[in-house]
Amino acid sequence: MSNSVTEFVFLLERIYTFMIIGYVLLSWLPNARDSFIGQLLGKLVEPYLSVFRRFIPPIGGMLDISPIVAVFALNFVAYGVLFVVDIFI
C-alpha cells in the first residue's frame, strides 16, 4: 500500500512540476499565455507561484527565480507527505 501511495504522490508532484515548467516556457513566447493552454496553466499554477513571488524579487528586474524555488518547495512537500504517510502506515 505504501508503494502505491508513494507512486501517486510522486506522480502528482511530477505533473505539477511540468505544469510550472510549461507555464514558465510560455512566458518566453509572445502572446502564448493568452492562449487557452496558457490561461488554464495560469489558473492552476499562478496561485502557487504568487506565494513565492511575494518573497523573492526578480533578479535584475527581469529574471524571476521564484519558479525554481517553488519546484524545490514542491519536492520538499512531496517528501514530507511521504514521511508522514510512512509514519502512519
C-alpha positions as CSV (number, residue, x, y, z in Angstrom):
1,M,0.0,0.0,0.0
2,S,2.8,2.4,0.9
3,N,4.4,1.8,-2.5
4,S,1.2,2.9,-4.4
5,V,0.9,6.0,-2.2
6,T,4.5,6.9,-2.9
7,E,4.0,6.5,-6.6
8,F,0.8,8.6,-6.6
9,V,2.4,11.4,-4.6
10,F,5.4,11.5,-6.9
11,L,3.2,11.4,-10.0
12,L,1.2,14.4,-8.7
13,E,4.5,16.2,-7.9
14,R,5.9,15.4,-11.3
15,I,2.7,16.6,-13.1
16,Y,2.6,19.9,-11.2
17,T,6.3,20.4,-11.8
18,F,5.8,20.0,-15.6
19,M,2.9,22.4,-15.4
20,I,5.1,25.0,-13.7
21,I,7.9,24.5,-16.3
22,G,5.3,24.7,-19.2
23,Y,3.9,28.0,-17.7
24,V,7.4,29.5,-17.5
25,L,8.3,28.4,-21.0
26,L,5.1,30.0,-22.3
27,S,6.3,33.3,-20.9
28,W,9.1,33.3,-23.5
29,L,6.7,33.2,-26.4
30,P,4.7,36.3,-27.4
31,N,1.0,36.0,-26.5
32,A,1.3,32.3,-25.6
33,R,-0.1,33.0,-22.1
34,D,-3.2,34.4,-23.8
35,S,-4.0,31.0,-25.4
36,F,-6.4,28.5,-23.8
37,I,-3.5,26.4,-22.5
38,G,-1.7,29.4,-21.2
39,Q,-4.8,30.6,-19.3
40,L,-5.5,27.1,-18.0
41,L,-1.9,26.8,-16.7
42,G,-2.1,30.3,-15.3
43,K,-5.2,29.4,-13.3
44,L,-3.6,26.3,-11.9
45,V,0.0,27.5,-11.3
46,E,-0.2,31.2,-10.7
47,P,-1.7,31.0,-7.2
48,Y,1.1,28.7,-6.1
49,L,3.8,30.8,-7.7
50,S,2.4,34.1,-6.3
51,V,3.3,32.9,-2.8
52,F,6.9,32.8,-3.8
53,R,6.9,36.0,-5.8
54,R,5.9,37.9,-2.7
55,F,9.1,37.0,-1.0
56,I,11.6,36.6,-3.9
57,P,12.0,39.7,-6.1
58,P,13.2,39.3,-9.7
59,I,16.9,39.5,-10.2
60,G,18.0,42.5,-12.2
61,G,14.3,43.4,-12.7
62,M,13.8,40.6,-15.3
63,L,15.0,37.2,-14.1
64,D,12.3,35.6,-12.0
65,I,13.7,32.7,-9.9
66,S,10.6,32.1,-7.9
67,P,9.5,29.1,-10.1
68,I,12.8,27.3,-9.3
69,V,12.3,27.9,-5.6
70,A,8.6,26.8,-6.0
71,V,9.7,23.5,-7.6
72,F,12.2,22.8,-4.8
73,A,9.5,23.6,-2.2
74,L,7.1,21.3,-4.0
75,N,9.6,18.5,-3.9
76,F,10.2,19.0,-0.2
77,V,6.4,18.9,0.4
78,A,6.1,15.7,-1.5
79,Y,8.8,14.1,0.6
80,G,7.2,15.5,3.8
81,V,3.9,14.0,2.8
82,L,5.5,10.6,2.2
83,F,7.3,10.8,5.6
84,V,4.0,11.4,7.4
85,V,2.3,8.6,5.4
86,D,5.2,6.2,6.3
87,I,4.7,7.1,10.0
88,F,1.0,6.2,10.0
89,I,1.0,3.3,7.6
